[in-house]
Amino acid sequence: MKFLLLLLQSVWLIASTLHLSTSSNPARLNPIIATDSASASISGFLFNALVKYDESGQKIIGDLAESYRFVTPTLIEFKLRHGVKWHDGKAFSARDVLFTYNLIKSPSTITPYASDFRVIKSVTAVDDYTLRIAYEKPYFKALEVWMMGIVPEHILKNDKDIMGSQFNTHPIGTGPYILKQLEFSKQIVLEANPSYFEHKPKIEKIVFHVISDPMTRFLMLKSGQIDVDSLEPMQYERQLDKNFKNSFATLELPSHTYTYLGFNLRLKKFQDPRVREALSLAIDRQALIDILFLKHGTVCTGPFLPGSKGFNDEVKAPQRNLERAKELLRAAGYTKVHPLEFEIATSNSNAVRPYAAEILQRQLLDVGVKVTLRIMEWQAFLNTVVAPRKFDTVLLGWQLAPTPDPYALWHSDSDVAGGFNLIGYHSKRTDQLIEEMERSTDSEKTAVLQRQIFAQITGDNPYLFLVIPNEINVYNRSIKGIKPSINGIWEDYIDWEKQ
């Protein structure tokens, strides 16, 4: 009898474990400095923000905040939830929000998210459950900036080095899951938070398997060792059998990401607009979609995604024009004897990008441009290429929120250590438009300014905007409670059950 009970308990534990994958180790499991996708993804299970989007992706609702109201156009009052606990059992309060804000603003914290808080005049904890946040001026993202995860004052208040803090690998949050095991290059184990303020998640454990090799991830998915993942179009179209389709459901949506080739504008050769235009005209973007994504994607025409208010449908994708590209290169001083040469650097953590780099290399050779490739492991790529800005060009992608905020990527002031303006883009006109947009509280005027920003940036060619891939999500049919929506499958995941 005892053996049977142990066996049943073992089966229940296995059944209540959700297996996921990540292509790289998380750098820092701290939401205010989590800039890589692995860290951001895992931190999302561990921390909460003041507010979040509802399932429509349009309306902002409370998370740690129970409610909010605009007292004036420049003053927001948040009422916080009662009874929220940190993972160590300590009570969450308004002081933690104030502490998080001060930490983000601290000069010793290197985070690109600091730019989101630059127009805040003051944050005041009126009492343990009331916050008042004053802005220097009306700000179109006054609420959205508080979608940043909140960190605990009692853990971090005496920590002198947040960037190297032990907290970054031993995080304490308020989220639905608690970090229980962190084995780099192996697995990360999360356990359901029994004191979560909504309710304890129904799935007991989440295990992230750290698998850098895309083929290994795919084989584990096919064998049922991973429950939820995304597929590459080649895998989806040609490498799935009937048994897989019987065991897994599929949801395909346009992703909220785009892929781009970014120029290091600190280098003289890329400061010539003729060179950037020539390279843009030498690229066949549709071929990238057809070859890499088997038509599961669309051409990217600029910095905001289709469907967002800032998308400018009057800006069309450049059509390949080899003769014009050659003319521009000759005008810029490049010939067969003296060709333009540069390197494309990217990471192998994304299965498609190394192949995309090879296609770009071949396409650019058609106009006499000689390209070399550097493919690196993700963490090494971040630390030795992106962070120190040691590159000619980078092949990367951005994931964008429903409300686009161009400041972090495109304003001159974001060209700082740890900032997202990693290519060194500076444009007085773009800066002026961004600053005017941020002062606007009229949604229609904001949208008009965003579309102008879109046109200005695409005209400057600081990036070659390439493709918006579709996201092909697959999930094990044994998971019950998944509600596919336009935002994906992760709504209400604390109510999922695995049978």
C-alpha positions as CSV (number, residue, x, y, z in Angstrom):
1,M,0.0,0.0,0.0
2,K,2.8,2.4,0.9
3,F,4.6,1.6,-2.3
4,L,1.4,2.3,-4.3
5,L,1.0,5.7,-2.6
6,L,4.6,6.6,-3.4
7,L,4.1,5.4,-7.0
8,L,0.9,7.5,-7.4
9,Q,2.7,10.5,-5.9
10,S,5.6,10.1,-8.3
11,V,3.2,9.9,-11.3
12,W,1.4,13.1,-10.1
13,L,4.6,15.0,-9.7
14,I,5.7,14.1,-13.2
15,A,2.3,15.0,-14.6
16,S,2.3,18.4,-12.9
17,T,5.7,19.4,-14.4
18,L,5.8,21.7,-17.4
19,H,8.9,21.2,-19.5
20,L,10.2,24.2,-21.6
21,S,13.4,25.0,-23.3
22,T,15.8,28.0,-23.5
23,S,18.6,28.3,-26.0
24,S,20.9,30.1,-23.6
25,N,21.7,30.5,-19.9
26,P,19.9,33.5,-18.3
27,A,22.4,36.3,-17.6
28,R,20.6,37.9,-14.7
29,L,17.3,36.8,-13.2
30,N,16.6,40.4,-12.1
31,P,13.8,42.2,-14.0
32,I,15.4,45.6,-13.9
33,I,18.6,44.4,-15.6
34,A,17.3,41.4,-17.6
35,T,18.1,42.3,-21.2
36,D,18.6,38.9,-22.8
37,S,15.6,36.8,-23.8
38,A,16.3,33.9,-21.4
39,S,16.5,36.2,-18.4
40,A,13.4,38.1,-19.4
41,S,11.4,35.0,-20.0
42,I,12.2,33.2,-16.8
43,S,12.0,36.4,-14.7
44,G,8.4,36.8,-15.9
45,F,7.4,33.8,-13.9
46,L,9.2,35.1,-10.7
47,F,8.2,38.8,-10.6
48,N,5.2,41.0,-10.9
49,A,4.8,44.6,-12.0
50,L,2.3,47.2,-10.9
51,V,0.2,46.8,-14.0
52,K,0.0,44.6,-17.1
53,Y,-2.0,44.3,-20.3
54,D,-5.3,42.4,-20.3
55,E,-5.8,39.4,-22.7
56,S,-6.7,41.8,-25.6
57,G,-3.3,43.5,-25.3
58,Q,-5.0,46.9,-25.4
59,K,-6.3,47.6,-21.9
60,I,-4.0,48.1,-18.9
61,I,-5.1,46.4,-15.7
62,G,-3.7,46.0,-12.2
63,D,-1.1,43.4,-11.3
64,L,0.5,44.3,-7.9
65,A,-1.7,47.4,-8.1
66,E,-5.3,46.7,-7.3
67,S,-6.4,49.9,-9.0
68,Y,-5.0,53.2,-10.4
69,R,-6.4,56.7,-11.2
70,F,-5.0,59.8,-12.9
71,V,-5.4,62.5,-10.2
72,T,-4.2,65.1,-12.8
73,P,-2.6,64.5,-16.3
74,T,0.8,64.4,-14.5
75,L,-0.1,62.5,-11.3
76,I,-1.1,58.9,-10.9
77,E,-2.3,57.2,-7.7
78,F,-1.9,53.5,-7.3
79,K,-3.7,51.4,-4.7
80,L,-1.7,48.2,-4.0
81,R,-3.0,44.8,-3.3
82,H,-3.1,43.7,0.4
83,G,-1.6,40.4,1.5
84,V,1.0,40.0,-1.3
85,K,4.1,38.2,0.0
86,W,7.6,37.9,-1.3
87,H,8.9,34.4,-1.9
88,D,10.6,34.5,1.5
89,G,7.3,35.3,3.3
90,K,8.0,39.1,3.8
91,A,5.1,41.5,3.1
92,F,5.2,43.5,-0.2
93,S,4.5,47.2,0.2
94,A,4.8,50.5,-1.5
95,R,8.3,50.9,-0.2
96,D,9.4,48.1,-2.5
97,V,8.1,50.1,-5.5
98,L,9.9,53.2,-4.4
99,F,13.1,51.2,-3.8
100,T,12.9,49.7,-7.3
101,Y,12.4,53.1,-8.9
102,N,15.5,54.5,-7.0
103,L,17.5,51.4,-8.0
104,I,16.7,51.8,-11.7
105,K,17.6,55.5,-11.5
106,S,20.9,54.8,-9.7
107,P,24.1,55.5,-11.7
108,S,25.5,52.2,-10.5
109,T,22.7,50.3,-12.2
110,I,23.4,49.7,-15.9
111,T,20.0,49.2,-17.5
112,P,18.4,50.4,-20.7
113,Y,15.0,50.5,-18.9
114,A,16.1,53.7,-17.0
115,S,15.1,55.7,-20.0
116,D,11.5,54.8,-19.4
117,F,11.6,56.6,-16.1
118,R,13.4,59.7,-17.1
119,V,10.3,62.0,-17.0
120,I,9.2,60.9,-13.5
121,K,9.5,63.8,-11.1
122,S,8.8,61.9,-7.9
123,V,7.6,58.6,-6.4
124,T,5.9,58.9,-3.0
125,A,4.8,56.0,-0.8
126,V,1.8,57.7,0.9
127,D,1.4,54.6,3.1
128,D,2.1,50.8,2.7
129,Y,-0.6,50.4,0.1
130,T,-0.8,53.8,-1.7
131,L,1.7,55.3,-4.2
132,R,1.6,58.6,-5.9
133,I,3.8,59.1,-9.0
134,A,4.3,62.6,-10.4
135,Y,5.6,63.3,-13.9
136,E,7.4,66.4,-15.0
137,K,5.1,66.6,-18.0
138,P,2.3,64.6,-19.6
139,Y,3.7,61.3,-20.8
140,F,2.1,58.9,-23.3
141,K,3.6,55.8,-21.5
142,A,2.9,57.0,-17.9
143,L,1.3,53.6,-17.1
144,E,3.3,51.3,-19.3
145,V,6.6,52.0,-17.6
146,W,5.2,50.4,-14.5
147,M,5.1,47.0,-16.3
148,M,8.6,46.6,-15.0
149,G,9.1,43.9,-12.4
150,I,9.3,45.1,-8.8
151,V,12.2,43.9,-6.6
152,P,12.4,43.6,-2.8
153,E,13.9,46.4,-0.7
154,H,14.6,44.1,2.3
155,I,16.9,41.9,0.2
156,L,18.7,44.5,-1.9
157,K,18.9,47.6,0.2
158,N,22.4,46.9,1.5
159,D,23.7,45.5,-1.7
160,K,26.4,47.7,-3.1
161,D,26.8,46.0,-6.5
162,I,23.5,45.3,-8.1
163,M,25.1,44.2,-11.4
164,G,27.1,41.5,-9.7
165,S,24.7,40.8,-6.9
166,Q,24.0,37.2,-5.7
167,F,20.3,38.2,-6.1
168,N,20.7,37.9,-9.9
169,T,21.1,34.1,-9.5
170,H,19.0,33.7,-6.3
171,P,16.0,36.0,-7.0
172,I,13.2,36.6,-4.6
173,G,10.0,37.8,-6.3
174,T,6.3,37.9,-5.7
175,G,5.5,35.9,-8.8
176,P,3.5,32.6,-9.3
177,Y,6.7,30.6,-9.4
178,I,9.8,30.4,-7.1
179,L,13.3,29.6,-8.4
180,K,14.4,26.3,-6.8
181,Q,17.3,25.2,-9.0
182,L,19.7,27.0,-11.4
183,E,22.2,24.8,-13.2
184,F,23.8,26.7,-16.0
185,S,23.9,24.8,-19.3
186,K,21.6,22.2,-17.8
187,Q,18.3,23.2,-16.3
188,I,16.4,25.8,-14.3
189,V,13.6,24.5,-12.0
190,L,10.7,26.7,-10.8
191,E,8.2,25.6,-8.2
192,A,4.6,26.8,-7.8
193,N,4.3,29.6,-5.2
194,P,1.8,28.3,-2.6
195,S,1.2,31.9,-1.4
196,Y,0.7,33.5,-4.8
197,F,-1.9,36.3,-4.4
198,E,-4.2,35.0,-7.1
199,H,-3.9,31.4,-6.2
200,K,-1.3,28.7,-6.3
201,P,-0.5,27.6,-9.9
202,K,-2.1,24.3,-10.8
203,I,1.1,23.0,-12.5
204,E,3.5,22.2,-9.7
205,K,6.9,22.7,-11.5
206,I,8.3,24.4,-14.6
207,V,11.6,23.0,-15.8
208,F,13.6,25.0,-18.4
209,H,16.1,22.8,-20.3
210,V,19.1,24.8,-21.4
211,I,19.8,23.5,-24.9
212,S,21.8,25.6,-27.3
213,D,21.6,23.2,-30.2
214,P,18.4,23.8,-32.1
215,M,18.3,20.2,-33.5
216,T,18.5,18.8,-30.0
217,R,15.7,21.0,-28.8
218,F,13.6,19.8,-31.8
219,L,14.3,16.2,-31.1
220,M,13.3,16.6,-27.4
221,L,10.1,18.3,-28.5
222,K,9.2,15.5,-30.9
223,S,9.9,12.9,-28.2
224,G,7.6,14.7,-25.8
225,Q,10.3,15.8,-23.4
226,I,9.4,19.4,-24.0
227,D,5.7,20.5,-23.7
228,V,5.6,24.0,-25.2
229,D,7.9,25.4,-27.8
230,S,8.1,27.2,-31.1
231,L,9.0,25.6,-34.4
232,E,11.0,26.7,-37.3
233,P,9.0,26.7,-40.6
234,M,11.2,24.0,-42.0
235,Q,10.5,21.8,-39.0
236,Y,6.8,22.6,-39.3
237,E,6.5,22.0,-43.0
238,R,8.7,18.9,-43.5
239,Q,9.8,17.3,-40.3
240,L,6.6,16.4,-38.4
241,D,4.8,13.1,-38.5
242,K,1.2,12.2,-37.8
243,N,2.0,11.1,-34.2
244,F,3.4,14.6,-33.4
245,K,0.3,16.3,-34.8
246,N,-1.9,14.1,-32.8
247,S,0.0,14.9,-29.6
248,F,0.6,18.7,-30.2
249,A,-1.7,21.5,-31.1
250,T,-0.5,24.5,-33.2
251,L,-1.1,28.2,-33.1
252,E,0.6,30.4,-35.8
253,L,0.6,34.2,-35.4
254,P,2.7,37.1,-36.6
255,S,5.4,37.5,-34.1
256,H,6.0,40.8,-32.2
257,T,9.6,40.7,-33.4
258,Y,11.6,41.8,-36.4
259,T,15.0,40.8,-37.7
260,Y,17.4,43.5,-38.7
261,L,21.0,44.2,-39.9
262,G,22.3,47.1,-37.8
263,F,25.2,49.2,-38.9
264,N,27.8,50.5,-36.4
265,L,27.4,54.2,-37.3
266,R,30.5,55.1,-35.4
267,L,32.5,53.7,-38.3
268,K,33.2,56.1,-41.2
269,K,32.2,53.6,-43.9
270,F,28.6,53.4,-42.6
271,Q,28.2,57.1,-42.0
272,D,27.8,57.6,-45.8
273,P,24.0,57.3,-46.5
274,R,24.8,56.2,-50.0
275,V,26.5,53.1,-48.6
276,R,23.5,52.2,-46.4
277,E,21.0,52.8,-49.2
278,A,23.1,50.7,-51.6
279,L,23.2,47.8,-49.2
280,S,19.4,48.1,-48.6
281,L,18.8,47.9,-52.4
282,A,21.1,44.9,-52.7
283,I,19.0,42.8,-50.4
284,D,16.1,40.6,-51.5
285,R,14.0,40.5,-48.4
286,Q,11.2,38.3,-49.8
287,A,13.9,35.7,-50.7
288,L,14.8,35.6,-47.0
289,I,11.2,34.9,-46.1
290,D,10.8,32.3,-48.9
291,I,14.1,30.5,-48.1
292,L,14.4,30.8,-44.3
293,F,10.7,30.8,-43.3
294,L,9.1,29.0,-46.2
295,K,6.7,31.9,-46.6
296,H,5.8,32.0,-42.9
297,G,6.5,35.7,-42.4
298,T,6.3,39.1,-43.9
299,V,8.8,41.8,-45.0
300,C,9.6,44.3,-42.3
301,T,9.3,47.9,-43.5
302,G,10.3,49.8,-40.4
303,P,10.7,50.0,-36.6
304,F,7.1,49.5,-35.5
305,L,5.1,46.4,-36.3
306,P,2.0,46.1,-38.4
307,G,-1.1,46.5,-36.3
308,S,0.5,49.0,-33.9
309,K,-0.6,52.7,-34.0
310,G,2.8,53.8,-35.1
311,F,3.0,51.6,-38.2
312,N,3.3,53.7,-41.4
313,D,1.7,51.8,-44.3
314,E,2.9,54.5,-46.7
315,V,6.5,53.4,-46.3
316,K,7.1,50.5,-48.6
317,A,9.7,47.8,-48.5
318,P,12.8,48.6,-50.7
319,Q,12.7,46.5,-53.9
320,R,16.0,44.9,-55.0
321,N,17.8,47.1,-57.5
322,L,21.3,45.9,-58.2
323,E,22.2,48.5,-60.8
324,R,21.2,51.4,-58.5
325,A,23.1,49.8,-55.6
326,K,26.3,49.6,-57.7
327,E,25.9,53.2,-58.8
328,L,25.6,54.3,-55.2
329,L,28.6,52.3,-54.1
330,R,30.7,53.7,-57.0
331,A,29.6,57.2,-56.0
332,A,30.8,56.4,-52.4
333,G,34.2,55.4,-53.8
334,Y,33.9,51.6,-53.9
335,T,35.0,49.7,-57.0
336,K,36.0,46.1,-57.9
337,V,39.6,47.0,-57.1
338,H,38.5,48.7,-53.8
339,P,35.4,46.9,-52.7
340,L,33.3,47.6,-49.6
341,E,34.2,45.0,-47.0
342,F,32.7,44.4,-43.6
343,E,31.7,41.7,-41.1
344,I,28.3,40.5,-40.0
345,A,28.3,39.3,-36.4
346,T,25.4,37.2,-35.0
347,S,24.6,34.4,-32.5
348,N,23.8,30.8,-33.1
349,S,21.3,30.8,-30.3
350,N,18.7,31.7,-32.9
351,A,18.5,28.8,-35.4
352,V,17.8,30.9,-38.4
353,R,20.2,33.9,-38.1
354,P,23.4,32.1,-39.1
355,Y,21.7,31.0,-42.3
356,A,20.2,34.5,-42.8
357,A,23.8,35.9,-42.5
358,E,24.9,33.5,-45.2
359,I,22.1,34.5,-47.6
360,L,22.9,38.2,-47.0
361,Q,26.6,37.5,-47.7
362,R,25.7,35.9,-51.0
363,Q,23.2,38.6,-52.0
364,L,25.7,41.4,-51.2
365,L,28.4,39.8,-53.3
366,D,26.1,40.4,-56.3
367,V,27.0,44.1,-56.0
368,G,30.7,43.5,-55.2
369,V,30.5,43.8,-51.5
370,K,32.7,41.3,-49.6
371,V,31.2,40.1,-46.3
372,T,32.7,37.9,-43.7
373,L,30.7,36.2,-41.0
374,R,31.2,35.8,-37.2
375,I,28.8,33.3,-35.6
376,M,29.1,33.2,-31.8
377,E,27.5,31.6,-28.7
378,W,24.9,34.1,-27.3
379,Q,26.6,35.0,-24.0
380,A,30.0,35.5,-25.7
381,F,28.3,37.5,-28.4
382,L,26.7,39.8,-25.8
383,N,29.8,40.3,-23.7
384,T,32.4,40.7,-26.4
385,V,30.5,42.2,-29.4
386,V,27.3,43.9,-28.4
387,A,28.1,45.4,-25.0
388,P,31.5,46.9,-26.0
389,R,30.1,47.9,-29.4
390,K,32.9,46.0,-31.2
391,F,31.2,45.2,-34.5
392,D,30.8,46.3,-38.1
393,T,27.3,45.1,-38.3
394,V,25.1,42.9,-36.2
395,L,22.3,40.6,-37.3
396,L,19.7,40.7,-34.4
397,G,16.1,41.1,-33.6
398,W,13.8,43.1,-31.4
399,Q,10.7,42.2,-29.6
400,L,8.3,45.1,-29.3
401,A,5.5,45.9,-26.9
402,P,2.0,46.7,-28.3
403,T,2.7,50.4,-27.5
404,P,5.9,51.3,-29.4
405,D,8.3,53.6,-27.6
406,P,11.1,54.6,-29.9
407,Y,13.2,56.5,-27.2
408,A,15.2,53.5,-26.0
409,L,16.3,52.4,-29.5
410,W,16.4,55.6,-31.5
411,H,17.0,58.7,-29.3
412,S,20.5,60.0,-29.2
413,D,20.5,60.0,-25.4
414,S,20.1,56.2,-25.5
415,D,23.5,55.8,-27.1
416,V,25.1,55.0,-23.7
417,A,26.6,52.0,-21.9
418,G,23.9,49.4,-21.5
419,G,21.5,51.4,-23.8
420,F,19.6,49.8,-26.6
421,N,20.8,52.4,-29.2
422,L,23.7,50.1,-29.7
423,I,24.4,51.2,-33.3
424,G,25.0,54.8,-32.3
425,Y,22.1,56.4,-34.3
426,H,21.9,60.2,-33.9
427,S,19.3,62.3,-35.6
428,K,18.2,65.7,-34.4
429,R,14.9,65.4,-36.4
430,T,14.2,62.0,-34.9
431,D,15.0,63.2,-31.4
432,Q,12.6,66.2,-31.8
433,L,9.8,63.9,-33.0
434,I,10.3,61.5,-30.2
435,E,10.3,64.3,-27.6
436,E,7.2,65.8,-29.1
437,M,5.4,62.4,-29.1
438,E,6.3,61.7,-25.5
439,R,4.6,65.0,-24.4
440,S,1.4,64.1,-26.2
441,T,-1.5,62.7,-24.3
442,D,-3.8,62.8,-27.4
443,S,-3.8,59.3,-28.9
444,E,-4.4,60.5,-32.4
445,K,-1.6,63.1,-32.3
446,T,0.7,60.5,-30.8
447,A,-0.1,58.0,-33.6
448,V,0.6,60.7,-36.2
449,L,4.0,61.5,-34.6
450,Q,4.9,57.8,-34.4
451,R,4.2,57.4,-38.1
452,Q,6.5,60.4,-38.8
453,I,9.2,58.8,-36.7
454,F,8.7,55.6,-38.6
455,A,9.3,57.4,-41.9
456,Q,12.2,59.4,-40.6
457,I,14.1,56.3,-39.3
458,T,13.5,54.2,-42.4
459,G,14.7,57.0,-44.6
460,D,17.9,57.2,-42.6
461,N,18.6,53.5,-43.0
462,P,20.4,53.0,-39.7
463,Y,19.2,49.4,-39.9
464,L,18.2,47.2,-42.8
465,F,14.8,46.1,-41.6
466,L,14.4,42.6,-42.9
467,V,11.6,40.3,-41.9
468,I,8.8,39.7,-39.4
469,P,8.7,36.0,-38.9
470,N,5.5,34.2,-37.9
471,E,5.6,32.5,-34.5
472,I,4.6,28.9,-34.8
473,N,3.7,27.8,-31.3
474,V,3.1,24.1,-30.5
475,Y,1.9,22.8,-27.1
476,N,1.1,19.4,-25.8
477,R,-2.5,18.5,-25.9
478,S,-2.2,17.0,-22.4
479,I,-2.1,20.6,-21.1
480,K,-5.6,21.7,-20.3
481,G,-6.7,25.3,-19.9
482,I,-4.7,26.9,-22.7
483,K,-6.7,29.8,-24.3
484,P,-5.1,30.7,-27.6
485,S,-5.5,34.4,-28.4
486,I,-4.0,37.1,-30.6
487,N,-1.3,37.5,-28.0
488,G,-0.3,33.8,-28.0
489,I,-1.0,31.1,-25.5
490,W,0.4,32.3,-22.2
491,E,-2.7,34.1,-20.8
492,D,-3.8,32.6,-17.5
493,Y,-1.1,30.0,-17.4
494,I,-1.5,29.6,-13.6
495,D,-4.8,27.9,-14.4
496,W,-3.2,25.3,-16.8
497,E,-3.4,21.7,-15.8
498,K,-1.3,18.9,-17.2
499,Q,-2.9,15.5,-17.4
